[in-house]
Amino acid sequence: MAENKKGKYFCADFLAVIGAILLLGLEYFKTLGFMEMPVTWEKSFFPVMGRWFCLSGAMLMAACMGYVLSSKRFSGKMIHQIIRLLYIYFISSLLAMLAGRIILQEVFTAEDVFNALIDFTATDTARIAGMYLLLLLFAPFLSAAFHDLHNFQARLIFLVITAGISTLQPMLIISGKYLLPEWCKIFAPFAAFIGGAFVRKYADRMSRISYGILLILLCGLQTAAIIYICSERGELYYPQFDSMVSFPSFLTALLTLSLFHSRKKGDSPANQFFAYASGGTIAALIIGDKMVDFAIPALSEYFPSQEKLLVAGIIAVPVIFIVCCVVGIFAQMPVFLFRSFFGEDAYEYVEEEPEPKPQPEKKPVAKKLPPIEPEPEPVPKPEPIPEPEPIPEPEPIPEPEPVPKPEPIPEPKPVPKPEPVPKHEEKYNSAEIDDLIAKITGGES
């Protein structure tokens, strides 16, 4: 099926929604007091894995931005995207503080509201809107830097450097002191953005099964390491991994994006649904923070134990996200009218043409000249053939001598007749023969 250039990236919109739900789940764990729960292999393994997976929500959303925006060509009209983001942020923050004032009985002054809006501290999740704004401002430069590197090795080195500076900072602790300054963490969204662009270009080099196996191994080993470290202390305390910008969170986000990677776009109902849902993620995060604070006391009346509240959160957090996302989409209706007034292209980046494959430089080929044949040596003039000597006349053949006549053969002499054989004379008569026989036979006749 041909790629629809005017459609939406289903995988990016879907994972942006999942990232927002994970961040609301992280707030749910925090409000529940999960870090004070006792640590055991039987009861803590899956909750620790779930909380650790929720830590990757911010990196997953930043990687989705890089996945989408790295395929776009930017223009001056991108200012409309920034205006839209600021509008959503201010409206959602005001609604969240209003909900905190009415539902949670929070008290704050006008100065507190102003400072919270300026510092992106209206709620704990408002910092994600600041991350989005930062990435929108630097997206053209990050995309240009990524695409100006023309081979896999150079882009991989670029990713490793940015990720190493930012995501290793929370993990390099010796005697309670960080080896890298804290400002290094500001590069973590940039590293996730570049990681999303890297996944979009090179994720096809491995199969989905490989990414799934790596993700499961990473989750299992990370969870086992955390429980092993914390079981001796009896409480969940692991500062090396308890950060949204740590290297395991960054790697989890990239493996998840690679698992769902697909360059195909479309306008199906599912694509449209998640496109609208992803448009309401910032509002859902900001407003949903206050709703989580309200939901846990209400749920604790029906589920008194923390184990049951953890299970209830599997359903409660997505429901809170859906409700707050709908509120955020309706809050954007003036923006949609403004968008239709200026036209569709005011808010859509122009799709970047596919990157041409690098062609090998053609070296100038010299024209082949015909081979220079050496001049033939002059043929010497043939020497004149000498005239043949005259053939001498043959000597006359002598006449043969006459053959003598043969002598006449003499006539043969006559053969003499043989003499007649004399007849045999009998020496014995019959009477003598009979006497001889009688002697031999002993007288018997």
Steps between C-alpha positions, in 0.01 A plus 500: 500500500639840408578735784239770558697821536201689643416241766615457859768286652299247695793369703617848607151620599424174680826504697459870586172404665667207678779731621246744649317213675834377640576845642156514664575151636824636647297770679264231622795309654630820660164605649441148628823507700646203319858587598416441869369149441707208632707317241456126444567285195146361499301825533735760355627349176215594263418838667868599482511394135185703428633811672836467329323469163297814583828691542563464126182692406671838449780351288241307296305818419819686403610208280160506326552869421837421347348210307241728337680833469821354359308414182370854453637811338454811714386844401401827661149368555619286788438804723134395492593171664674686782201732547267202511717325761516811720124543474436140604749531785352819645137383470578157647704647785220741592245217489728283716547772762125569493433128560751503786326800651150349476563129558815490713443830681841637401571864574723723288527865407508667161878529532523126564297435185721729293823346629367148444411579139837658429703225673294207360423390858120520505508121544776241520432396141504857363874459441414274206343800325828684554683203347269510196559874458877451523494225239283705262748786520804281437343243266620668176859507624495146636350363178749690286792377711375141478444499124826679423681190626497279195565152641392265777823519702501880522135515609556227759794693648282815511231308689746338742663833589174683571355203690820442697524859621136520613375155598807389696495806726242359749688169520855621566487546878793447737459563873176689437655738245427512129803485275328701224325835556123498518462724196606203285147359542363777280643315199292187575199611286742580218652153528152342491407716197812385315428144614152521344651619171755218519227241559296626204799464266666181625248297703443262207847354548365274776176307536217585739563175685855612576381834636234325711754260649741783580220701663390208719859428604558865586182518710574176683865572573431860606221394736707218651793739557275757670338245734839348581642843588195610701428171682794563734370847592138386525373796293498611137800728470702485180607850391714362215189376317223719647503763224298562187818586310720209612658275240265201569197727445653633179578150374152374592341781297709424190436123521125562537497734201700249296255225593205698356698665218316542171545767233151445359246776547129508440166666563315203652273556804770357728757743357263794543406393854858482626592816309233692692595322822867591458392860444342497845790334684642825643160602634438150634835501681454840664135457600540129575758573771234662716247230414741230623537688828122495531447141383724319750313613816174410327628155399645431846143485638435195284853355501653554844830314436780640287529175303138532387548869421791408275280258306218757484742751351534282187145604412477836678797666328387435137148615591638823647708552187200453270282743695771766519593449135140568394500815713826607339369442147191709569720770649681517165190576298594868456836384363324273250288795382813711469659217308214472251510878454868502402484175307618149559861557400554753777530218750639216294864466415584437142600142450867463432601338178664164544869527558687413182741217527858616482635440155868420456693780343560438137861546413566654159583225262752581229394414152680203366716596206566251227827318560796649321634244262874512437604594152590188305861457420573551130496174314840446337494465130537137398831405354479413132459130441806367312434341169508118526800323359424308181414136564763273332371261242473139630751245385362241252386174664713207370318221323455179715706194423310218327367227733652155416255234398437230767647155445246230405370283788624136456236234476450289823646144516240219506423352849585125525216266584509347856592138538216262592469401870573127549213297641516382867599148555327319783759347740242300707239256389168434663610186693785686667270779599259259663781337703621839616155598616458169688824564689393837604158390620638204690389225269145602484372523156 
